Amino acid sequence: MIKKIKKGLDWFRKLGAIWGLSIGVVGVFVFLMIYSPVVKFTNSMGFCTSCHSMTIPYEEYKKSAHFKNSIGVQAECKDCHVPREYPDLLIAKIMAAKDVYHEILGTVDTKERELYTVLAKNNAIY
């Protein structure tokens, strides 16, 4: 009787391990399938300049050599302000989430706060 119980528990443990591993693999796959397009979208110029707080920097950018030059190549925000390698990229995206949060709350609403935000971002060049 004890052998049957032990055998049943072993089977249950194996089944639990298989389910746990399967859920983990599927979870990582889903995360990577969602994360990659989100990173690509949030690295786009349209996303970077969609916030009210980026109006002034975007106007300055359009007048700079980063936007219009003799070579015809444009440098975008991500080229200087977003790390290219993991885990630095992931850390930068998590830290940047606070900017989106404050933009939604409207706590970056004055010219002084906007300038402070821009200066802080300019110091974070990779």
Buried (B, 14 or more C-beta within 10 A) or exposed (E): EEEEEEEEEEEEEEEEEEEEEEEEEEEEEEEEEEEEEEBEEBBEBEBBBEBEBBEBBBEEBEEEEBBEEEEEEEEBBBEEBBBEEEEEBEEBBEEBEEBEEBBEEEEBEEEEEBEEBBEEBEEEEE
